Amino acid sequence: MKAAIIRDYEAAVVIDELAKPALADDSVIIEVHSASLNPIDNILRAGYLRQMLELSFPHVMGYDVSGVVVEVGSDVKTVKVGDAVLARPNQEDAGAMAEFARLKEDEVAIKPARISHTDAASIPLAGLTAWQALITKGQLKKDDKVLIHAGSGGVGTLAIQIAKRFGAYVATTTSSKNAELVKSLGADVVIDYKTEKFQEELKDYDLVFDMLGGDTIVESFKVLKKGGALISIKGEDTENLAAKYDVRFENFFMSPDGAMLTEIVALLEAGSVKTVIDSVFPFEKVADAYDQLATGRSVGKIVVNVK
C-alpha cells in the first residue's frame, strides 16, 4: 500500500510503498478515504517527545481517519465489512495517512451517511480532546463560565461548540481576523490575543481549557474563581499555582474512545456541531499539507483525501 511516512526525526514526509497492516483479532482494517492533520504530528516528527514516545521508522503519519471496513477480526462483534467508520487510532496502530489502516473495535464510531469522509476525518482527535477536557476532566455544567484558548484551531472550534451545547457561557482567545468565525460557533466573548490581555478582561470563571502552555497557563489561573479548574494539554503547574489560587489543575493526554466519539458524531449529525475545515489536499500533495500545518496559521483542520 502507499503510505505517507518519515524515515527519521525531522525528515521530509514522503509517499512510499509499505506492507498493509496485519489484521488482529480485536481490530478491523479499513480502506482509508480521508485523514486529517494535528499539531502532534509535527511535534512527534520533530522529536520533541522522543523520551516519552520513541518512534520506529519508517513511521506512518496521521492520527485521524475515516474510511470503509474491508476486513474484520475474529473477536469483533459490532462492526462489519462495508461499514463506514471514523477513529483516532491508538499509538501502536497510528498511521492513518495511508491507503489502509488498522483500528481497534473499541476506537471506532460509525460514520453517518450524510457526513462526508472529509468532514468525518477532521473530528476524532480534536473532538475527543475537547470532550475529555471540558466534560470528563473539566466536569462542565450548564451556566458555567469557560475560557477556551486558541478558539479558531482544530480543537478550539469544536470545544466552543461542545461547551455551548452543554449550556456554558464561553469566552475564547483568537486573532481579530477569526473573531467572526468563533462568534458564529457560539463564543460569547472574544479576546484578541494580539491587542488584549485575557487575564485583565475576564474574572470569576469556572473552567479554563488551555492548549498553549507556557505563560498562558500562569496567567490563566488569574481568571478562575476559587474552586474552579484549569485543564491543559500543553503544560504543567510548575509553581503550584493551583494551591495558591485554590483551584484544580490537570494536564492530560487524550485517549481514543469509540463510544465517546459516537456521542460527538451524534451532535454533528444533529447539526449541533459543525466541522471547520481550513484546507483539503489530495494524497499526492500530503507534504504540502504538513508544510501548511507547520505555519501554525490554520483555521480549523487540514484534511488529506487519500482515496
N, C-alpha and C positions, 0 to 999 in steps of 0.2 A: 504494500500500500504506500501511497505518497503521504508524507508527514512533514510538518514544519518543525525543524529541530535546531538545536545548538550543539556544537561538538565540544564546547568548553565554556567556562565562565567568560563573560564579556565578548563572546563570539557572535558573529552575524547569524541572523535567523535565515536558514536556507531550507528548501524543499528537497527531500531525499526519499529513497525507497527503503522502507523498513518492513519487517515481518508484521503481519496482522496480529493483534493481541490474541493470546490463547484464552479460550472460554474457561471460566471457573464455575464450579457447581452453584455458587450463590450469586452469580453475575449474569449479565446479558452483554452481547456485542451489538453495537448499533452502527449503522451506516450514518456517518456524520453529515448533516446538511449545513449547519451553521455553528460557529464557535465565536465567543467574544473574548476580548482582552481585558485584563485587570492590572492595576499597578504592581501587584505581587509578581506578575510575570517578569517584569523587568528588574524588580528587586532581587528575585532569585537568580536571574540571569547575570546580574552584576556581582553576585557572590556575597551580598551583604548579610545573608542569613546562613552562610556556609557552615558555621559552627553548630547551628541548631538543626539545619536541614541540608545535608550533603546531597547534591545531585549526582546521578550516574549519567554517563554520556554514551551514545547520543541521547539527549534529553528532548522529549517531545513537548512542545509548548502547549499552553492552554488549560484553563480550569473551568470553563463554562461551555456547555454543549447542548445542542438539540439535534435529534435525528430519529431514525426509524430502526426498531429492533429487528435484527436479522438472525440472531442465534440466542438461545435461552438455556441457561444451566439447569442441571437435573433437579436442584433444590428450589428453583424459582417457581412461585405459585401465583403471583399477582400480575405478572407481565408476560405478554405473548408475542410471538413473531408478528410483525406488521404494526405493532403499537408505535405511535409517535410519542417520544418522551424527551424530557429535558432534565439536566442534572448538573451538580457540581461534584465531580469525581473526588474520591479520597486521594491522598498524596501518592499512594502506590499506583493507582490507576490513572493518575493525572496524565493528560496527553490528549486534549480534546481537538487540537489543531491538526487533524489527520483524517484520512478517508474513513477509518474505523476507530472505535473507542470501546473500552470495556468499562462497564458501570455495575456496581453492586445493586441488587434489587432494592435495598432499603434507602438508596440515594436518589432514585428516580421519581419523577412525577409525570403523569400522563399529560401530554400537550393537547389542549382543546383544538378542534379543527379550525376555529375562527382565528386562532393566533398563529402567525407565521413562524417558521423556524428562525428567521432573523430576529424577531421580537423575543421569542422564547429563549434564545441563546443569551440574550442580554440580561436575563433575570437571576439565574441561580446564585452566584457568589454574592452579588450586590444585594439581592433581596434577602438572602439568608443572613448576611451580615447586619443589615438594617433591622430585621425582625429580632434577631438574637440580642442586639444591643438595646433596642427600645423595649421589647416585650419580655424576653426571657431574663435578661440581666437588669434592665432598667425598670422593670415592673410598672410600665407606663399605665396610667389610669385616665379616665375621662376628666377633662378640665385641667390636667397637669400642664404646666408651662415647661416647654422643652426647647433647648437651643441645639440646633443641628449644624455643625460646622461643615464647610465645603458643600453647600446645598446644591450646586449645579453639577457635581460629579456623579459618577455611576451609582455610588451608594447613596449619596445625599438626595438625589432626585427621587429615589424610591423611599428613603427614610421619611422625607417630608410627607409623602402621600400616605404612608402607613400610619404615621403619627396622627395625621388629620382623620384618618379612617377610625382611629380609636378615640377621637374626640379631644385631642390635645390642642393647646394654643402653641403655635410653632414660630420660633424665630430662627433665622438662618444667616450665615455669612456667605457672601459671594462677591463678585465684582459687579459694578453698576451695569455692565452690558448684559448680565444674566439676571438682573433684578426682575424683569417682567416674566421670565420663564419660571423662576421659583415662586413668584406670586401666583402664576397660573396653576401651579401644582398644589397650592394651598397655604403657602407661607404667610403668616400674619404680620411679621416684622422682618424686614430685610436690612442687614447691616453690610454696607460696602466696606470690606476689609481694607481697602486702599486708602480710604479717607476718614473712616470712623473706627473707634475702639469699642468693641462689643462689651468689654468689661465696664465701660463708662455709661453705656446706653441701657444695659439690662440689669435687673436685680430680682431676687426672690424667685429664682427658677427652681423647679423640682428636679430637672434632669438635664444634663449636657451630654451629647454624643459627640465625641472627638475623633477625628480621622487625620489629624495633622501632627500631633505630638509637639515636643519641644516647649517653647514659651506659651503656646496656645493652651496646653494643659494647665500650666501655672496660673495663667490669667483666668481660666475658666472656673476655677474654684471660687472666684470672687463674685460670680453671678448667682451662685446657688444659695438657697435658703438652708438653714440648719435641718439636717435630716435628709437633704437631697442626695443625688447620686451623680457621679461623673463616670461615664463608661467610655473606654478608649480602645482603639485597635492599634494605636501607634506609640504608646509610651508608658512610662511608669511614674508614680508619685514618689519621686526620689527624695523629696524633702518632708515627707509625711504631712503634707498639707491637708489631707483628708481629716486627720485628727485635729489639726488647728482650726479648721472651719466646721468641724462636727458634721461631716458628710461622709458618704460611702464612695470609695473609688474601686473600680475594677478594670483591669486590662485583659482582653481575651482574644482568642483566635476563633474564627468562625468554624463551625462543624457541619459537614454535609448532613442533610436530613430530608429524606424524601417526603415524609408526612408533613413537615413544616413547609416545604416547598409547594406541596399541593394546596395548602391554605393560601399561600401567596398567589398562586396561579388562579385560584378561585376569585380573588379580588380583581385580578387582571381580566378574567373572563366577564365579571360583572360590571366592568367599567369603573370600579372604584380606584384602580391604579392603572396608570398608563406607562409605557416604556418611553424613554428618551434616548434616541439613537444619534450619536454625533456623526458617524460616517460608516459606510459599508464598503468593504474591499472584496474583490474576487480572490480566490485562493492563491493565484499566481502572484498577487501583489501583497502577500502576507508580510513581507519585510517592510513594505511601506506602512502597513498598519502599525507595526511595532515602532517605527520611527515617529508616527503620529502620536502614539501613546507616550513616547519619551518627551514630547514637548510639554506635557502636563497641562495643556490648554483645552483638552477635550471636554465637551459638554455632554453629559450622559455617557453612553457606552459606544465603543468601537467594535464592530462586528465583521467577521470574515465569513463569507458564504463559500463553504467548501464544495458543496455539490451544486 
